[in-house]
């Protein structure tokens, strides 16, 4: 007979590379007060990324998952849920075990993703309550934004998210140098079945030094874009101006 002690709750996610933890946030899951767990590593290289320190995939985590889990056990009754963000959280194979552990505590679970790994998103989409999905451009416009391939994967992830039972917010981030046809993108997303859409203005905080969110007349241009997208017909449309 084995005498091995049973695994501690949450230990199956021990390999998670946790880069950061926001202990209380009111903006990472609309309408919910949450803790946000930031996971290391992203396969993409967006010029405006405001978490650029989280891009390297080989960087070790800064927090042990078990410490995060123990913190969360002490927040029961004080938080509505937990959001996994990044980086790109679906890159990490231990994400599913972490979601299972958090749900086991009784928390709701939210997920931020850019959709780089549609099959991995599909594996966890049925276990989360809400997804915040970044769609950065139409499929053939991704290279200009992420500086590598990936548009087809992101749009397959959109199909996964739309088919899942989770609540869904799709968002697009733009900046003065963006070549994205925002209005055309918004119309395509609305036609695909997106009901909740957010247009976000990139902010320089956390981005590389060479990135700037300033441009001649940019505030006015962004306001006009937002007004045009508001007329597309989403059930819920939000503007986030950084």
C-alpha positions as CSV (number, residue, x, y, z in Angstrom):
1,X,0.0,0.0,0.0
2,X,1.3,3.4,-0.9
3,X,2.1,5.8,1.9
4,X,2.6,8.8,-0.3
5,X,0.8,11.8,1.1
6,X,-2.0,13.2,-1.1
7,X,-1.1,16.2,-3.2
8,X,-2.0,19.6,-1.8
9,X,-4.8,21.4,-3.5
10,X,-3.5,23.4,-6.5
11,X,-0.1,21.5,-6.5
12,X,-0.7,20.2,-10.1
13,X,-0.2,23.8,-11.3
14,X,3.2,24.0,-9.5
15,X,5.0,24.6,-12.8
16,X,3.2,27.8,-13.6
17,X,5.5,30.7,-14.4
18,X,3.8,33.4,-12.3
19,X,5.3,36.8,-13.2
20,X,3.1,39.0,-11.0
21,X,0.0,39.2,-8.8
22,X,-2.4,42.1,-8.4
23,X,-4.1,41.4,-5.2
24,X,-7.2,43.5,-5.9
25,X,-8.4,44.9,-9.2
26,X,-11.7,46.4,-10.3
27,X,-10.7,46.8,-14.0
28,X,-9.5,43.4,-15.2
29,X,-13.0,41.8,-15.3
30,X,-15.8,44.3,-15.9
31,X,-18.1,44.5,-12.9
32,X,-16.0,42.2,-10.7
33,X,-13.5,42.7,-7.9
34,X,-10.7,40.2,-8.6
35,X,-7.1,39.2,-8.1
36,X,-5.1,39.1,-11.3
37,X,-2.4,36.5,-11.9
38,X,0.1,37.5,-14.6
39,X,1.8,34.6,-16.4
40,X,5.2,34.9,-18.0
41,X,5.8,34.5,-21.8
42,X,4.2,35.5,-25.0
43,X,4.9,34.4,-28.6
44,X,4.1,37.8,-30.0
45,X,5.9,41.2,-29.9
46,X,3.4,44.0,-30.1
47,X,5.0,47.4,-30.4
48,X,2.6,48.9,-27.9
49,X,2.7,46.0,-25.3
50,X,2.3,47.5,-21.8
51,X,3.6,44.4,-20.2
52,X,6.7,44.0,-22.3
53,X,8.7,42.4,-19.4
54,X,6.3,39.5,-19.7
55,X,7.2,38.6,-23.3
56,X,10.3,36.5,-22.8
57,X,9.2,32.9,-22.6
58,X,12.3,31.6,-20.8
59,X,12.2,34.0,-17.9
60,X,11.4,32.2,-14.6
61,X,8.4,33.1,-12.6
62,X,8.8,35.5,-9.7
63,X,6.1,33.9,-7.5
64,X,5.6,30.3,-6.6
65,X,2.1,29.1,-7.6
66,X,1.6,27.6,-4.2
67,X,2.2,31.0,-2.6
68,X,-0.4,32.5,-4.9
69,X,-2.9,29.7,-4.1
70,X,-2.4,30.2,-0.4
71,X,-3.0,33.9,-0.8
72,X,-6.2,33.2,-2.7
73,X,-7.5,30.9,0.1
74,X,-7.4,33.9,2.4
75,X,-9.4,36.0,0.1
76,X,-12.6,33.9,0.0
77,X,-15.6,36.1,0.6
78,X,-13.5,39.3,-0.3
79,X,-13.1,38.8,-4.0
80,X,-15.5,37.9,-6.8
81,X,-13.0,36.0,-8.8
82,X,-9.5,35.4,-10.2
83,X,-8.3,36.5,-13.7
84,X,-5.4,34.8,-15.4
85,X,-3.5,37.3,-17.6
86,X,-0.1,37.7,-19.2
87,X,1.9,37.5,-21.3
88,X,-0.2,34.9,-23.0
89,X,-1.6,32.6,-20.3
90,X,-2.7,29.8,-22.7
91,X,1.0,29.3,-23.5
92,X,1.5,27.5,-20.2
93,X,0.4,23.9,-20.0
94,X,-0.3,24.2,-16.2
95,X,-3.0,26.8,-16.8
96,X,-5.8,24.2,-16.8
97,X,-4.7,22.8,-13.4
98,X,-4.5,26.3,-12.0
99,X,-8.0,27.2,-13.2
100,X,-9.3,23.9,-11.7
101,X,-7.7,24.8,-8.4
102,X,-9.2,28.3,-8.3
103,X,-12.6,27.0,-9.2
104,X,-12.2,24.5,-6.4
105,X,-11.9,27.3,-3.9
106,X,-15.2,28.7,-5.1
107,X,-14.0,31.7,-7.2
108,X,-15.2,32.7,-10.6
109,X,-12.4,32.6,-13.2
110,X,-11.6,35.1,-15.9
111,X,-9.1,34.8,-18.7
112,X,-7.2,37.4,-20.8
113,X,-5.9,36.0,-24.0
114,X,-4.8,37.2,-27.4
115,X,-5.8,33.9,-29.0
116,X,-2.3,32.7,-30.0
117,X,-3.1,29.0,-29.2
118,X,-6.7,28.2,-30.2
119,X,-6.5,24.5,-29.2
120,X,-5.3,25.4,-25.8
121,X,-8.0,28.0,-25.4
122,X,-10.5,25.4,-26.4
123,X,-9.2,23.1,-23.6
124,X,-10.0,25.7,-20.9
125,X,-12.8,27.7,-22.4
126,X,-15.5,25.5,-20.8
127,X,-13.9,26.0,-17.4
128,X,-13.8,29.8,-17.2
129,X,-16.7,32.2,-16.7
130,X,-15.4,35.1,-18.7
131,X,-12.9,35.7,-21.5
132,X,-11.3,39.0,-22.5
133,X,-10.0,38.3,-26.1
134,X,-7.7,40.7,-27.9
135,X,-8.4,40.8,-31.6
136,X,-5.7,43.1,-33.0
137,X,-6.6,43.3,-36.7
138,X,-8.2,41.4,-39.5
139,X,-6.4,38.1,-40.2
140,X,-4.2,39.5,-42.9
141,X,-3.2,42.6,-40.9
142,X,-1.6,40.8,-37.9
143,X,2.0,40.9,-39.1
144,X,2.1,44.7,-38.8
145,X,0.9,44.5,-35.2
146,X,2.5,41.5,-33.6
147,X,5.6,41.4,-35.9
148,X,5.2,37.7,-36.7
149,X,2.5,35.5,-38.0
150,X,-0.6,34.7,-36.0
151,X,-3.7,36.3,-37.4
152,X,-5.4,33.0,-38.4
153,X,-4.8,31.6,-34.9
154,X,-6.4,34.6,-33.3
155,X,-9.5,34.4,-35.4
156,X,-9.8,30.7,-34.8
157,X,-9.7,31.6,-31.1
158,X,-12.5,34.0,-31.7
159,X,-14.6,31.1,-33.0
160,X,-13.7,29.1,-29.9
161,X,-14.7,31.9,-27.5
162,X,-17.9,32.6,-29.3
163,X,-18.9,29.0,-29.1
164,X,-18.0,28.7,-25.4
165,X,-20.5,29.3,-22.5
166,X,-18.2,32.0,-21.1
167,X,-19.0,35.6,-21.2
168,X,-16.9,37.4,-23.8
169,X,-15.5,40.8,-24.3
170,X,-13.5,41.4,-27.5
171,X,-11.1,44.4,-27.5
172,X,-8.8,46.1,-29.9
173,X,-5.9,48.4,-29.0
174,X,-4.8,51.1,-31.4
175,X,-2.2,53.9,-31.3
176,X,-1.2,56.8,-33.5
177,X,1.0,54.7,-35.9
178,X,-1.6,51.9,-36.2
179,X,-2.5,50.8,-39.7
180,X,-5.5,48.8,-38.6
181,X,-8.8,49.6,-40.3
182,X,-10.7,49.9,-37.1
183,X,-14.1,50.5,-38.5
184,X,-13.8,47.6,-41.0
185,X,-12.6,45.3,-38.2
186,X,-15.4,46.3,-35.9
187,X,-18.0,45.6,-38.6
188,X,-16.4,42.1,-39.2
189,X,-16.5,41.3,-35.5
190,X,-20.1,42.4,-35.1
191,X,-21.1,40.3,-38.1
192,X,-19.2,37.3,-36.6
193,X,-21.4,37.5,-33.5
194,X,-19.4,39.7,-31.1
195,X,-21.8,41.5,-28.7
196,X,-19.4,43.2,-26.3
197,X,-16.6,45.2,-27.9
198,X,-14.0,47.6,-26.4
199,X,-11.8,50.0,-28.3
200,X,-8.6,50.8,-26.3
201,X,-6.1,53.5,-26.8
202,X,-2.5,52.2,-26.2
203,X,-0.7,53.8,-23.3
204,X,3.0,54.2,-22.9
205,X,3.2,53.0,-19.2
206,X,5.1,49.7,-19.2
207,X,5.8,49.8,-22.9
208,X,9.3,50.0,-24.5
209,X,11.0,53.4,-24.3
210,X,10.8,53.8,-28.1
211,X,7.0,53.6,-28.1
212,X,4.9,56.7,-27.9
213,X,1.2,57.1,-27.7
214,X,1.4,60.7,-28.8
215,X,0.6,62.0,-32.3
216,X,-0.5,65.2,-33.9
217,X,-4.3,65.4,-33.5
218,X,-4.4,61.8,-32.1
219,X,-6.9,62.5,-29.4
220,X,-9.3,63.9,-31.9
221,X,-8.8,61.1,-34.4
222,X,-9.3,58.5,-31.7
223,X,-12.5,60.2,-30.6
224,X,-13.8,60.1,-34.2
225,X,-12.9,56.5,-34.5
226,X,-14.7,55.6,-31.3
227,X,-17.8,57.6,-32.5
228,X,-17.8,55.7,-35.8
229,X,-17.4,52.3,-34.1
230,X,-20.3,53.2,-31.7
231,X,-22.6,53.2,-34.7
232,X,-21.7,49.6,-35.8
233,X,-24.4,48.1,-33.5
234,X,-22.7,46.2,-30.7
235,X,-25.0,45.4,-27.8
236,X,-22.3,46.9,-25.5
237,X,-19.5,49.1,-26.6
238,X,-16.8,50.7,-24.4
239,X,-14.0,53.1,-25.0
240,X,-10.9,53.0,-22.9
241,X,-8.6,55.9,-23.5
242,X,-5.7,54.9,-21.2
